[in-house]
C-alpha cells in the first residue's frame, strides 16, 4: 500500500512539475514577442548588464571588477550559453526548468517534513506562483535564487537526517552559491553553520559516554568544518579577485559597501532604490571616510532612528505592496500576456498563509528538524532586510519556503475533524496573517510613524555633508506620505527648521518640491525678497526605451540667508491658477509648518542647505 501511495505521489508531483514548466515556457513565448524588456532591455536595466557581462566572459574580454554578486552573470549565463548555445531562448528554457525543479524540490521537502498531501499542495502553489512565473521570462537572478533556496533547504534536511559529510559539503556549496547571488543572503551562513555544529554535537553526545573521546569530538565538528571549508573555497577566490582588481579589500561584490550606505543613511527609505543627497556625498568622499565608517557613525549618533528604519524595513517585507524594479507596473502584464490573465497565486497570499501557519500549526511540528530548518532559513533571510531595502523581486527567493509552510497549513485543515476549537485557531491565525500583510504597515505608516519620529527625531533629519548641513523635516521621498496642496496667488507658507541660532546670517539654499502643470514663470517672495522660478520640461526614459516629456515635479531652489529667527516665509506672489501644487508629508509632524496662518497636519516637503563654511 505504501509503495502504491509513493507511486501515485510521484505521478501527481511529476504532473505538477510538468505544468510548472509548460506555463513558464508559454509565458516566456508571449512576453518574448510583446515586451522589449525580455529580448532587448535598455542599458539602464540589470538585464542588459547581466547579458553584457556574460557575453564578455564567453569572449574572454571581461576585465573589470565584480560590482554585483557574480554567480548569475559570470557562471550561470555563460554555462548556459556554452552548453546550449548563445540564444536567449536557451536561457528562458533553462530558467523554466529551474522553476519546475523548484516546485519538485518543494514537494519533496514537504513530503519528508509532514505528508505527501502537503508536498503536492506546496508544489502546486510554487508551480502557479505569479511572481515566479513572471520573472522566469527575464534575464534576472530571481529564478535561480528561488531554486538555490529550495535546494539549500533540501540539502540541509538530508544532511540533518543522513549525517553525511557529502551532504554537508553540498550544503556549503549551495549556501555559497546563494551568497554569490545577492549580498544580503550572507546572513544565511550563520544558521547553516549553527545547524551543522548542532548536528555534529548531537551525534557525539547521543553515544554512550565511554565512546566520547577526543577523536569522536573531532568527528562531531566535521559537519561544521565541511560547510565552512567549502564556503571559504568558493567565496574567498571571488573576494581576492575583486581586491586585486580594485587595489582595496573587498568582499564578493565591490558594490556591497555602497549598497550598505544606500540603505542605511539619514534619508534612506525602507524600500525601492532611492538615491539621496547624503548618499551621494558619502560616495563622493569615500576615499577620505569609508562608507562603513559613515554608516557606523550615523548608527552611533542616532541608534533609535536606525532601529526604527530597520523595523520599518522588516514590517514592509510582509506588506502586500509589490515594489517594482527593473520591471514596470505588474498590472500591465495581464494585458500583454494572455496566460498571465489567469489568476495565479499572488505572493501576498503565500505571505499570509505563512504567518498563519506559524500560529496555527502545533509547536511540536514546527520544532521538528525539517520544519525548523526551513523556518530558520526564512527568518534569517527576512532579518537580512534590516540593513537592505525591499523590492518585490527580493521576496521571490523565499517563495519555496512560503509555499512549503502554506502547504503545511492547508494539509492541517484536512487532518482530523474540524471542531470548534480547531476552527477558532485557524480563524485567528488567518486573521493575524492577513492583518500583517494587508493592514500592519499602512496602519503604522499613516497613524503611528509621525508620532514615533516626533519622539526619536524631534529635530528632523540633520545630515552633515562637508561644509553643507542639510535640514529637513519630511521623510524619504520614496514611500513617503506626501499630500499635494494647491498653491495659489496670495498663499503663504511659514517654515521653521531646527538649525541653531549660530547659523543666522549664513548663506543657504531652500529647496521645495512643486508639482507644475504650466511652463509660465512662478513669482514668490522669500522673506520679502522677490524670486522667480522657471519650470522646465522633464525628460522621462521609459522601460521600453521611448521618451516622453512632461511638466511634473520640480525642485524650486531659492537662494537665501538664514534669518535671525530661523523662520522662512514663502509668499506666492503670482501663480497661474490650478496649475501648481506643493507637498506636505503626513508621516511627519514636528509642528514647524504653518500654511495660511493655520498649523499644518504634516511637514512641508522641502530642505534647507546651509553653508557652514562661510558667512
NUKOL-730479 format. One record per residue: residue in one letter; x, y, z of N, C-alpha, C in turn. Coordinates in pm, whole numbers, plus 50000, padded with zeros to 5 digits. Last residue first. Example, Ala and Ser with C-alpha at 12.3 -4.5 7.8 and 13.67 -1.06 7.14 Angstrom:
! residues 2
s512854977550708513674989450714512905000350787;a513194943150780512304955050780513204967050780;
//
This chain:
! residues 615
x530285830050563529175838750602528845848450490;x531165795250526531345809550502530125817150552;x530615769250591532005772850568532235787550548;x528055761450606528695765050733530135769750714;x525385766250420526835765750401527505770750528;x522515746950444523255758350498524745756150476;x519645738450298521065735250287521855747650329;x516575725450374517415737250388518865732650388;x513775712050194515005710650270515785723650271;x510445697750183511495706950140512705705250229;x507345694450242508365686350174509375695950113;x506185704750556506475708450418507575699450362;x504475680750761505595689750737505785692450588;x500975681650859502215675050818503275685350790;x498925697850929498945684350987500185676350950;x499875731951003499725721150907499735707550978;x498105758351148499105747851170498835736251075;x497455786950948496955775151019498075764751031;x498405807550788498065810650926497585798951008;x499035794450548497975804750552497475807050694;x500565769750724500065772950590498885782450603;x503465761150892502205768550903501805772850762;x505495737651044504965742350917503605748850939;x506355725051274507175736051222506725740851085;x505455702151402504845714951436505615726851385;x506325678351317507125684451423506565698051464;x505305652151167504625663751224505435668651344;x505125629650896505975637250986505175649351037;x503395619250718504065609650805505065616450899;x502505638250548501615634850659502215624450752;x504165663250407504375649250442503565646050565;x502935683750146503225681850287503325666850313;x503805700849845503515688549918503745690550068;x502155722449603503275718649688502855706849773;x501205728949266500915722749395502235721249472;x499755747249002500935744749084500495739149219;x497405752548872498485746748792499725743148875;x495275769048952495085754648936496185747848856;x496515799948811495525792348890495465777548850;x499945809548830498795806048745497815797248821;x500975832249076500955818049038499755815548947;x502675855549236501915854249110502045839849060;x503485851349508503175864549453502275863549330;x503385833549785503125831549642502625844649582;x505915835150023504645841149979504505839449829;x507435820750285507325819350140505945824450099;x509595826350534508215829650493508165830050341;x511405809150767511345812350624509875814350586;x513105815551065511815813051002511865817750857;x515245822351225515245809151164513975805651090;x515585847651325514615839051396514505825051337;x517485857051142517815856551283516875847151360;x517645836450837517215848050919517545846051066;x520085826950614519345822050729518945834050817;x519445837850290520315839150407519495834950528;x519075820649974518595828250089519725829650191;x517815808849669518975813549744518485822349859;x515655782049615515735796249646517055799049719;x514365759549390515525762349473515675777349490;x512045735849336512175750449338513265754049438;x512105708649151512675713349276512875728449264;x509075695049016510325702349001510815706049140;x506915671248872507565676248992508875683348958;x506165680848540505745673748660506465679848780;x505555683148238505795693248340505295687548470;x507165659448020506045664348098506505675348192;x507865636747757508165649347825506935653747902;x509395604947694508245613947697508625626147778;x510875578547502510975590347588509675598247583;x511525542747500510945555047447511085566347549;x512405519647625513365527447550512835540447495;x510665506947790510735501847652511675510047565;x510795521348024511435508248019511555502847877;x511435556347936510615545147981511355531847962;x512705585948046513035574147963512295562148019;x511615618748041511485605648105511835594748004;x512425652148104512515641048009512475627848084;x510545681048187511345669648229511295658748123;x510685715448121510125702448083511085691448124;x510735737948396511305732248275510685718648247;x509725768748548509545754248531510115749648397;x511455792448703511075789248565510945774048552;x510815814748963511105800848929510595798348787;x512035843649126511315837849011511785823548988;x511505865049410512265854649340511395848549232;x511775892549624511095886949508512005877249434;x511885890949975512665892449852511975885249737;x510365884650199510235897950140510975899750010;x510885857950247511245867850350511325881850290;x510425854349921511005846950031511555857050132;x507855855149698508635863649787509115855049904;x507615843649357507505841949502508215853449573;x506255834349051506855845249129506545843249278;x506975814548774506305814948904507025825148990;x506475814248418507275817548538506405818348663;x504865785748263504965800148287505795802748412;x504295759948217505675763648195505875778748209;x502295739248434502465751048349503945753448327;x501975722448637501255719248513501285731048418;x504105710448890503735721248798503035715648675;x504705705649216504125698849101503565709649009;x507735711549394506465716449341506015707449227;x509755710249673509265702549558507875707649519;x512195733949761510825729049780510405721549655;x515045744949928514515737249815513145731649851;x517145770950002515885764750040515295757849917;x520395775750092519535773049976518315765550026;x522435801550241521705788850240520925787650110;x524885819050431524205816450304523585802550303;x524175830550768524945822350674524165820350543;x522515843650942523365851550856524185843650758;x522505818051186521905830451136522935838451058;x523625796651310523585796351164523035809151104;x523245799151578524585802451527524645802451374;x520785788651626520865803151607522235807351553;x520455757451434520755765351553520885780251522;x517655744351255519015749751251519265758451373;x515215732451220515855730851351517275736051353;x513035755451045513885743651054514575743451190;x509825766250958510935767351051511715754351052;x507825782950726508565770750757509735773850849;x504855792950603505855796850703506525783950752;x503405802250308503935790650381505015795750475;x500585816950169501815818950245502165806250322;x498945827749869499215817449970500535820550042;x498795845949664498365850349796498585840049905;x497965822849413498485836149445497915840749579;x498195788849530497545799649455498185812949495;x498675755449527499365767949557498785778849468;x497065726949664497125737349561497825749949612;x498985700049785498085710849823498195721849718;x499565664549804499645677249730498595687249778;x501335646250039499985650250001500055663649930;x503315618750109503265632150050501875635149996;x504585599350283503155602750290502895616450232;x506895579150085506535589450182505035592350180;x508135561849912507225556250013506885566450121;x510745584749860510155571849823509345566549940;x511565606150014510685608849901510025596049852;x511525602550373512075599350241511065602250130;x509945630350554510565617250543511105614850403;x510715664750646509905654450580510675641350575;x512485682450749511525676650842510665665850778;x515965688550712514665685950652513765679150755;x519085702350649517985701250746516695698650670;x522505697450591521145695950539520165694550655;x525325716750561524495709250656523065709350605;x528435718050400526985719450387526295710850493;x531045711050422530675724350472529175726650469;x530165677650446531275687050434530905700350498;x527285673350530527925669650404529055679550377;x525245661550782526415669950753527115664550629;x521845662550836522915655050770524055664550732;x519075657951016520225667051009521395658950955;x515645655251017516885649750962517935660750956;x514195666151333514155662451192515475656551148;x514305669551602514915680051521514835677151371;x513205646151709512445658651718513025669951633;x513255616551681513985625851594513275639451594;x511685602851861513075598351843513905607851758;x509195616851868509895613151991511375610351968;x508415620651611508365632251699509125629551829;x508495594451521509575603551482509565616351564;x506095584651633507375578651669508515588251639;x504245600051501504355601151646505685595551694;x504545591651239504875605551272504985607651423;x503735564251259505095567851222505445582151263;x501045559151311501995558551421503365564251387;x499405562051080498925566251212500015567551317;x500565553950841499625565050839499245570350976;x502345532750908502775543850821501865556050835;x500815514951059501985521551118502365533951039;x498895508450864498495513750994499655521051060;x500455498150651499675510550633499245516750765;x501495474750796502365485650752501595498450723;x499045460050859500025464050961500875475850915;x497345451750647496975463050730498095468350819;x498155429450497497345439750432497125452250517;x499815413150659500125415150517499395427250459;x498725412850915500125416650898500435420150753;x496095404250855496325417250918497755421850894;x496505378850754496015389150662496155403150722;x497445366150992498225366450869497795377550775;x495315369451169496605375351201497475376551076;x493375354651035493135368851058494455375951089;x494565329351050494375335650919494145350550933;x494475325651330495765325851261495645332251123;x491715325751380492575335951442493905337051368;x490935303051230490385316251201491255327351257;x492335282151351492595285551211492105299451177;x491135283251606492585285051592492945288851449;x488455278251541488815290951603490305293751586;x488675252151441488195262851353488565276551409;x489475238951672490375239451558489965250551462;x487205242351831488505247351876489475248851760;x485155229851683485095244051713486445249951752;x486725207151448485815210651557485895225551584;x487275190051183487335204251215486285207151323;x489085159451221487825166751209488025181351249;x492185152451041491215151451151489965159651124;x493505173650814493875163250908492885163251025;x492925195350661492305182750621492645171150716;x494435215550771492975217250766492295203850741;x497005207450725496495206650863494975207950866;x497335214050458497265199850496496665198250636;x497535241450486496395236050413496225221250445;x500005242650629498765247850687497545241950619;x501845231150449501655225350584500315229750643;x501635249250236501215235350219500985228350351;x502765271250358501365272050315500815258050294;x505345261650387504545263650507503065265650474;x506025260550108506105248750195505235250450318;x505755286750018504865276349963504855263950052;x507865298150160506485302550185505485292150136;x509975284650037509735282650180508325287150219;x509765293949769509685279449800509385276849948;x510015322349809508735316649767508675301549793;x512385334349864511795326149971510415320849933;x513015348249630513955338049679513325329149785;x511135367849598510985355649518511885344549571;x511675390849729510905380849803510755367749726;x512905407149548513745401349652513005390749733;x510935417449388511695406049335512605399849440;x509955439149536509105427349514509935415249472;x512265451249779511715451349644510905438649625;x513715468850049512735459249998512385462049852;x517185470150144515915476450112515015466450041;x519055461050444518875461950299517565469350271;x519075456650711520135465350659520075466450507;x516915440650744517055451550840518155461250796;x516995419350577516455431750521516445443150622;x517765397750723518795404350643518305417550585;x515425387450825516215396450910517305403650831;x514685370350611513885382150645514695392150727;x516665351150637516585358850513515775371550537;x515975341450888517255348450873517295356250741;x513465329850829513565340850925514875348550912;x514135309850641513215320550606513365332550700;x515875293450789516305299650664515435311450628;x514155285550999515355293451026515865300450901;x512255270450857511835282450929513025291450959;x513735248750763513155258250667512745271250734;x514365237551017515405241250921514875251550822;x511885231751127512725241951191513835246651097;x511015211150959510285223750962511145234951021;x513045191351018512775195950881512095209650880;x513025187851302514235191751229513925197851094;x510295203251477510915191851409512065196651322;x509015225551563510335223051620510985210351565;x506555224151441507465234851398508875232851451;x505415202851587505765200951446506775211451401;x505095214751834505865202351825506285199751682;x503355235451786504765238751807505645226351801;x501005231251527501475227551659502975230151671;x499885259451338500485246151347501025243651487;x499045286351373498075275351380498715261651399;x501305302851354500405304051469499555291551485;x502565296651121503395297351242502555298551368;x500425299050940500945285650973501795285951099;x500055326650916499005318550979499555304951021;x502385333050778502155338750911501115330350986;x501815318450540502985315250623502795320450765;x499535331050443499455316950485500655312850571;x500615356150380499575355050483499455340750534;x502425348850177502895355550297501895353950411;x500675338349986501675329450048502235335750176;x499275361749921498565350249978499535340850048;x501285377849810500615382149933499875370550000;x501975366049572502895364749685502215368349816;x499205349149412499995361149445500895358649565;x498825324449175498945326549319499765339049348;x496825335448892497875327748955498035332049101;x494285337748711494515341648849495545332348914;x495225347748380494695337848474495085341748616;x496755365248248495425369948288494745360048381;x498985352248168499065358948297497745365348338;x498225344047912498335334048019498335340648156;x498335367747759497035361347787497115351247901;x500165395347817500315380847821498975374447854;x499515421747823500375417347712500605402347711;x497865424448044497425429847916498235424447799;x499185414948257497945407948222497395412948089;x501165433448281501505420548221500275412148190;x500375455848416500395456548270500615442948205;x500725451748685499375450248631499375449748478;x503295458248760502995444148731501625442248668;x505125484848624503925480948698503485466948659;x508335472548505507365482948542506185477148618;x511375458148624510115456248552509125467048597;x513275472848779513635466948650512395464048565;x510925469649034512265474148999512705466148877;x508085475349249508705470949124510095476849107;x506745463049528507595474049485508395469649363;x503635454949613504735449349535505545460949477;x502065454349925502505462649813503715456449745;x501625438950151501055434350023501535442349904;x504435433550371503305441350321502885436750182;x506645422050477505435414050477504245421250414;x508525442550456508785429950387507525421550375;x507745462350630507395463950488507595450950411;x508955453150863507495453250853507045454050709;x511635456750802511165443350832509655442450824;x511665484750764512055475650656511495461650679;x510935493651020510075496650906510395487650787;x513145484551169511805479251197510865481551079;x515135500551056515225485951044513855479551069;x514165525551140514275522650996514355507650973;x514415522251416513085524451358513105521351209;x517165519651439516325508251477514915509851421;x517945545551356518365533751279517465521751311;x516795560351561516355562751423516735550851336;x518245550951780516795548851775516245550751634;x520885559451724520555545051729519065542351720;x522515582051608521045581151613520615566451617;x525275577951642524695591051672523185590351688;x525635551651562526005555351698525355568551738;x524775553851295524055544751386524365548351532;x526715571651193525295575451198524515566751296;x529015555951217528915568851288527465573251301;x528405534751044528595532151186528465545051268;x528325548550799527125541750849527235539451000;x530985557550786529875567150782528615560850843;x532375533450781532555542450895531435552750901;x531495523850532531225516150654531345524950778;x532545542750359531085541650374530735534250502;x535405561150484534765549550421533265549450448;x536625592050400535935584750507535165573350442;x538125595650160538515602050286537935594750406;x536855581149966538305579349980538825585650109;x534245589649970534535576950036536025574150047;x533035612349869534135614249963534535601250034;x530985603949707531975613049650533205614349740;x529435588849887530135582249778531235591049720;x528415608850057529235597950112530055591250002;x526945623649872528095629749938529015618949996;x524985604749807525875609749702527125616149763;x523705602050058524415590650000525395595349892;x522585627650082523545622750182524365611250125;x520805628349870521955637349870523025632749968;x519855594349770519675606949844520935615549833;x518185572649566519495578749588519295592449652;x516395543449603516295557949611517655563749650;x514665516449526516025521349505515965536549498;x512415503449780512735509149650514155514549647;x512125509250138512015501350016512265509749894;x512525526850345512555512450375512495503650251;x514875553450253513525547950267513605533050300;x517395573950405517025561350339515555557950359;x518575595950519517475598350425516975585550359;x520695587550684519575595050743518385597150652;x521275553550564521705567250586520495575250635;x521265525950440521395529550581522045543250596;x521295520150173520155515250251520165520050395;x523675531050082522425535050018521215531450104;x525565517450236525345531650258524045536550198;x525265492050122525065493750265524805508350298;x526005497149862524595494149888524285495350037;x528735500149906527945511449856526465509349882;x529365474249980529535485150078528735497350035;x528815460649741528065457349863528175468249967;x530235463749511529175473549536528445471149668;x531935442849485532535455849517531485466449548;x531415411749626530805422149543531405435549582;x532795396249800532475390249670531785400049576;x534705423549939534015410649952533745405149812;x537975438549935536545438049901536005424049928;x540585460549979539985448250029538485448650005;x541875474449671541335475749806540745462349849;x542475471249409543545475949496543095478249638;x540695460949228540445474549278541595480049362;x541665435649163541225444549056541095458949103;x542185423849410543285426149316542915436149207;x539585422549514540615430449583541785433549491;x538315405249336537855419149348538915427949413;x539835381749389539785387549254539365402249260;x539245377449658540615380449619540655386949481;x536525371349637536945383149712538365387249674;x536705347749493535995359049434536385371949505;x538105331149677538705334849548538015346649480;x536155329949897537425337349910538055340449774;x534005313349819533805327849835535115335549835;x534835286749797534025292649689533965307849698;x536295281050023536885277849893536125284349778;x534435287850222535645295850204536265293550068;x532565267150183532165281150167533375290050144;x534115244550244533575246150108533175260650083;x534605250550518535695248950422535215250950279;x532035251650636532895263550637534025262450534;x531115225050592530385236550539531295248750529;x533145209950724532835207550583532125219550521;x533055219250986534265221450906533995219550758;x530515210051060530815224351063532025227550975;x530935181951033529925188950952530175203950946;x533135177951225533335176451081532245182950997;x532765177851493532985191051430533105190151279;x532635151551558531395159351574531525173251512;x535255143651528534275139751425532985147751435;x536255153951765536695159651638535725156251526;x534995136451939534655150751946535075157651816;x536285113251871534865114251843534405128851847;x538865118551958538635115851816537175117651780;x538465121252234538925132652155538675130852007;x535395103152298536815105652312537195117652226;x532825086852392533105100852361534565103552394;x532285062152481532725063252342533065077652302;x531365064252734532685058152719533195059152576;x528755075052701529865083452747531245077452724;x527115065152392527455062452532528685070452574;x525925092352181526635079752201526875077552351;x524945117352170523955106652171524595092952192;x527065134052139526575131952275525425121952281;x527475133051856528515129251950527935125652086;x525115142851747525555129251713526565124151814;x525185168551851524095159551889524465145051860;x527405178651718527455177051863526375167451911;x526435178551451527615170851489527695168351638;x524185195451470524025181651426525205173051467;x525375219651549524395213151636524235198351600;x526935225451324527575223351454526645215751549;x524915228151133525985218351113526665215151246;x523415248951242522795235751226523845224951206;x525355269451225524815265251355524195251351346;x525695271750950526825267351032526355262551169;x523115281050890523605268550830524775263050912;x522955305251033522085294051070522535280751011;x525245319650900525205316351043524235305151079;x524465321750617525575313550661525525310150811;x522535340350570522105326450579523225317150625;x523725364450532523205361950666522645347750680;x524195365850267525325361850350524855358650492;x522095376950140521965362650171523165357450249;x522855402650072522155400850200521975386150237;x524065400449815524895402149934524145399050064;x523235374349587522915387349647523575388449783;x524665352849479523575358749400523135372249454;x526495342449652527025348549530525935353649437;x524875330149837525545342549876526055349949752;x524265307449683523205316949718523785330249760;x526715294749678526115299249551525025309649577;x526875289149952527855298149889527335303449756;x524815271049984524695283850052525695293949996;x525865249949822524595256349790524465269949856;x528245242949952528295247749814527015255349778;x527235234250199528145245550193528255251550054;x525785212050103525075223250166525945235750166;x527855195650021526935200949920526135212649975;x528885190250275529715197350178528855203350067;x526705176250380527115188850443528005196950349;x526635154050211525515163250209525885176650275;x529105143050284528845146750145527705156650136;x528805136450550529685147650515529485152150371;x525605129450681526645125850585527475138250551;x523255126750823524505129750893525705125750808;x520695122950731521695112550700522995114250778;x519335145750840518805132150851519905121650838;x520895167650783520485165550922519975151350942;x521095164350506522305163850588521975161350734;x518425167750429519085154850406520345153450492;x518075194550506517225184050564517895170350548;x519995206750342520085207750488519275196750556;x519005200850088520305195350128520485196050280;x516555215450095516575200950075517885194750124;x517485241950129516605235950229516615220650218;x518965244549891519635245650020518795239250130;x516925242549700517985232449703518705232649837;x515485265949757514845252849772515885241749783;x517525284349694516945284149828516275270749855;x517955278949424519045276549520518535276249663;x515455286949316515915273049304516985269849407;x515525314249378514465305849433514865291149428;x517755322049223517785323349369516725314449434;x516845317748962517975309849012518025310449164;x514875337548953514515323448933515605314248987;x516435361548992515435357149088515045342349074;x518205373548819518715362748903517645356048988;x517135378948481517295383348619517565371248707;x516125381448205517505378248245517775384448383;x512775368148215513735379048206515115374648256;x510815349448265510955354248127512055364648110;x510565344548533511245334448452511585339848313;x508955363448646510385366448639511175355848564;x506365350848629506675363248557508185364948540;x506495328448799506235326748656506695338948578;x506945340949045507895331148995507735329048845;x504655356349068505945363049055507015353449004;x502605336049082502615346348977504005352248958;x502855301649122503165314649181503345325149071;x502395275649048501465285748999501685299349064;x504365260749175504245259949029503415271248973;x503815265849443505055270849384504965271049232;x501365252449467501455266749497502705272849435;x502225226449404501255233249317501275248349341;x503915221249619504455221149483503525228449387;x502065222049830503155231849824503745232649684;x500445199849761499865213249772500945223849758;x502305178849771501615181849645501015195849647;x503075180350043504055181849936503415185349803;x500725175050177501315188350192502345190850084;x500495148050093499495157950054500035172150067;x502645135550216502645136750070501645147250024;x503745153750510502935143650441503025145750291;x506255164850645504915163050703504145151750636;x508855162950540508625170150665507285166850729;x508795149450300509685144450405509355150650541;x506985166250168506635152150189507515145950298;x508455189750158507235189250239506795174950266;x510535181949985510835186650121509605185850211;x509105175549751509865165149821510145169449966;x508035200849682507165189549707507865178549786;x510395215349640509465219449746508545207849782;x511415201649418512145201249545511245205149661;x509425208249223509715194249259510385193549397;x509665236149208508405230249254508605215749297;x512275237049105511985242849236510695237249293;x511915226348853512705218848952512475224049093;x510495247348736509835234348754510575225948858;x512505266948740511245269248809510495256348835;x514435254348579514745257248719513475259648800;x513055254048335513395241348400513735243348548;x513015281348292511745274248307511975260748374;x515725285548259515055291448376513685285248398;x516125271748017516855267548138516175273048263;x514485287047850514155272947873514845268048000;x515895311247864514495310547907514055296247934;x518385304047757518295308647895516865307447947;x517605297647497518285287447579518215291147727;x516645321747408515685310947433516325299547514;x518875336447356518085339947473517125328847508;x521745317847265520415322547230519655325747358;x524255303247225524105317247265522805323047213;x524035269747360524055279347251523745293347299;x524315251247564523125250447479523115260147362;x526885255847679526345242247667525235241447563;x527355283447671528365274147619527805260147595;x525045294147788525405297647651526395287547591;x525175283048045524035280147958524385282847813;x527575294548134527445279848126526295275948034;x526995322248128527995316548035527905301448023;x524915321848338524615325348197525695320248101;x526445312448573525235305848521524995308948373;x528825329148602528865314448599527645308348530;x528325356448572529685351448547529725336248532;x525625362748632526215367048503527555360548471;x525205346748881524305346348765524995350748637;x527395351849059527035338249020526185337848893;x528375376949154528695372349019528065359248974;x526955407149272527275393149303527325385149173;x528485435549110527345428249162527765413849191;x531105441649039530345451249120529125444549184;x533925428048998532565422649006531755431649100;x536075446648771535755440148898534305435748896;x536905438548423536555447048537536365439148665;x537305423348199538485426948277538135434648404;x536305401847945535885408348069537105410748157;x536905387747719537275401947720536875409047849;x536055362247653537345363947719537825378247728;x533615356347555534605361047458535985362947520;x532325349747794532465339547691533555343447591;x532435374647925533065362847986533315352147880;x530905390347757532345393347769533085381547832;x528425378747802529005378247668530505380947671;x528045384748074528145370748032528755369547893;x527885412848064528985406348137529165391948089;x525535416347910526805421847864527975414947933;x523575404248069523845398947936525215403547885;x523685420648297523955406348308524325400448172;x522965445748182524275443948246524645429148255;x520355440548097521375444147999522775441748056;x519125435648343519135425148240520225427848136;x519225459548481520115448648523520215437848417;x519115488548267518475477348336519505466648373;x520065507948101519945511348243519295500148325;x519985499347837521255498547908521145501248057;x516975479247778517825491247766519035490347859;x516605445447647516475455247755517375467347733;x515305426447450516255437247419516145448147526;x513605406547548514595402947446515615413847415;x512205418447768512545404247766513685401447669;x511635444347715512505441547829512955426947831;x509735443847517511115446247477512085443447591;x507185421347486507855430147582509325431447546;x506175403547301505395415547331506085425247424;x507655380647262507145387447142506465400747172;x508235373047519509335374847424508885382847302;x505765368747633506485380947668507665383547575;x505075343847514504215355647499504965368647527;x507175326847591506865328847448506055341547427;x506935328147870508165332747804507905335647656;x504485315647898504595329847934505855335747872;x505245289747818504245297047742504305312047772;x507075283048018507535283647880506545291547793;x505435282948243506545292548233507015294048090;x503725261748175503185275148200504285285648185;x505545240348158504795244548040504225258648056;x506535238248425507435240748312506685246248192;x504215233048572505045244748603505945248248486;x503405208648455502555220548443503365233148468;x505515192748545505335194748401504465206948375;x504975193848818506225199148768506135201848618;x502515180648825502605194648869503865201148815;x503315155348736502325162848658502365177648696;x505015147948943505565149648809504615157648721;x503135145549148504175155749158504805158349021;x501645123649054501005136849068502045147949076;x503715104149063502975106848938502345120748943;x504485104449329505445108849228504785111349092;x502095094649444502645107749482503585112849375;x501855069149335500875079449299501385093449331;x504075057449464504005057749319503035068549272;x503345059649730504535066549683504515068049532;x501145042549723500945056649753502155064949709;x502445018549669501455023549573501215038449596;x503975015749896504665017449768503715022849662;x501935012450085502795024150092503505026549960;x500834987950000500005000050000500865012650000;
//
